Amino acid sequence: MPPPRAEPDAIADKLELAAQFLLFSVRAACAMWAMHSRGEPNAIRGVAGAMKDLEDRQKSRATRVKRDTLDGALLDLAAFYRDVLMVQYAAGAEIELANADRLEDLRRLAAASPPEATLRRIQAIMRCRELLTLNVAPLLAVEEMTISLFQG
């Protein structure tokens, strides 16, 4: 069983706090350095560029963490529907499921729709993952997937 995943917002919050601390530390060091450099304007401009670069990298890192967490959740959802498909085709045979603790939910969903609909749902999840790799807005990708899951 995979280890539990942290909530995307909690990870992003911790990352944001660490970045803010780093930025504060860099700004403080820059202020001290500026006091000792006796007002050299080129030195200050160089520091401002470095600060902007640091802020951009932190924003990119936070976005990557959110997208990676969403991708992990999508993989878990795909595994759930794979288990539904396994239950649909098992016909009473002994099978090993990734979500064995959700067996009643799996059976309920397996009985409620044909295997073709389950395959379409798995394809919708994989399409959402693909859209995320193409930098489509996560909200739009998940919305499309949700509609597809509902339609079966």
Secondary structure as GFF3:
##gff-version 3
##sequence-region A 1 152
A	DSSP	alpha_helix	8	36	.	.	.	ID=ss1
A	DSSP	alpha_helix	41	90	.	.	.	ID=ss2
A	DSSP	three_ten_helix	100	102	.	.	.	ID=ss3
A	DSSP	alpha_helix	103	112	.	.	.	ID=ss4
A	DSSP	alpha_helix	115	133	.	.	.	ID=ss5
A	DSSP	alpha_helix	138	151	.	.	.	ID=ss6
###
